[in-house]
Amino acid sequence: MRVREASTEDADAMTDLHTRARSAYYAAGGLAAPELADPAARERRRNAWARAIASPAMAALCAETAEGWVVGALAMGPPKDADVDPAHHRQLFQIHVHPDAWGSGVGSALHGAFVDGVAAGGFAGGVLEAWEANARAGGFYLKRGWRADGARRPGPGGVDYVRLRLRLG
């Protein structure tokens, strides 16, 4: 498996794995299946990946197997919240791993690429939002040093997104 910069040709594969991953974790968190199958939402995800790939302010990465199967995707860039200083932090907007590849090290490799990018840019740390009912993601990030900073916003199914921060160094 290798992590590489995403190209426009990767947008569909990234969208497909994102759709599968989010369906798995939202369903595990109790979100109803009809909300997960909305074709318009899939198209919005595809457009978001295409924008992240094309944006000079963002970085979009893929994790792929030796056979060329895209099993992970990441998007990072300047933070979106006004209370997070973009001169000191980068935001991890998306990190998704195909459910068939959960536990195989793909998420760790993508997370490592995020940390390396933050450090190489001279930033002090990162921020991200995680859906509170996604226990798998919560454990993943806590294990890697991320901590809730108190910021929240409403999420699907009446469950909030919680903002986490990671300090480097």
N, C-alpha and C positions, 0 to 999 in steps of 0.2 A: 504494500500500500504506500502511496505517496501523496503528499499534499502539494497542490500547485495552484497557480493563479487561474481563475475561471475565465472562460471565453464565452462569447455569445452563443457558440454551439452547445454550451453546457446548460443553458437556461431551462430547457425542457426536462433534462435529467434532474437538475437541482429542484425544480418545481415538483416533479414526481416523488422524489425522496422526501422533500419537505412535507408534501401532502400525506404521505404514508406515516411519517414520524409524528406529525401533529395529530393525525387521526388516532394513533395509538396512545399518545399521552393524554389527549383530551378525553378519550373514551375511558382510559384508566382512572381519570380524575372525575368521571361521572357526567361528562357532557354528552347530550343526546346525539345519536348518529346522524339524523337529518341535517343538523347544523354543520356537520363536518363534510357532507357530500355536495354542498352548493357549488355548481360549476362556475358561477360568477366569482366566488371566492378563490377558486383555483386560478382563474385568469388574473385576478389581482395579485396573487402570489407570483405568478409567472412574470407579470409586469414589474413587480418589485425586484425580482432577481435580475431581470434585464437592466433595470435602472442601476442597481448596485454594480453590476459588471461594467457598465458603460461609464459610471461616474468617476471622475478623477479624484474626488474627495473620499471615495469609499474604496475598500478592498473586498473582493469576493474571491473565496478560495474553494477548491474542491478537494476532496479526498477520493482517490480512485484506486481500485485494485490493479494488480499487474495485468489483468485482462481488459482493463479500461472501463470497468463498471464504476460509475460515480456512486459512492456509498456515504458521502458526507459533504456538507456545504456550510460555509461560514460567510457572514457579511459583517464588516466592521467599519467604523468611520467616526466623524466628530459626534459628540453627544447631542441629543435632541433636546434635553431639558435645560432650561435657562439657568438653573442653579448648579450646573456642572460645567466647570471651566474647560473649554476645548483646548486651551493652551497646555493643560496638565493631564487630560484624560482622553481615552478613546472608548467608544461604546461598542460592545459586542451585541449587534442587532439580531443576528440569527446564528445559531449553531444547531444543525440537524444531522442526525445519523439515521440511515435506513434501519428500520427495526430488525431486519435480518442480520445486521452488523453490530447491534448493541452488544457491549461487553467485549468487543474485539480490539479496542484501542483506538478506533477511529476518532471518537470524541476527544480522547486525550491528545491525539496528534493535532487535531484542529485547535483545541484549547492552547496547546503549546505554541502553535503558529500565531495565535492572537497575542499571547504573552510576549513572544519574540518580537512581533511587530510593534507592540506598545513600547517595549524596552528600546528597540532600535530607533524609534522616533523620539526618544528622550522624554516620554511621558511618565508621570508618577503612578498611573494606574488606569483601571478600567471600570466601567459601569455596565450593567445589563439589567433587563427585566425578566423575571421568571414567573410563570403562572403558579400561584401558590399551591394548587392541587397537584402539580407535577412533582411528586415526591422523588422521582428518579433524577430529574434535573436538579432539584434542590440539594440532594445528597452529593451529586457530581460537583456542583459549584462549591458547596461548603467544604468538601474534601480538599479543594484546590485553593482555599483561603478566602473565598468571597464571603462577604458579610452584609446582611441587610442594613440599609442606612435610614430606614423609617419612611421612605417615600413609597407610596402605593397609588395605583389607579385601578378603576373598575375593569374587570375582565369577563370573559364568557362564563355563563352559568352562575353568575353572581359571586364568582371567586376572583379576588384581586390579583393583579400583577404586582409583584414586590420588586423594588429596585435593590440590587446588590452592588457592592463595590469591592474592588480588588486593589490593594496597595502593593506596588513593587518595591523591592529593596528594603 
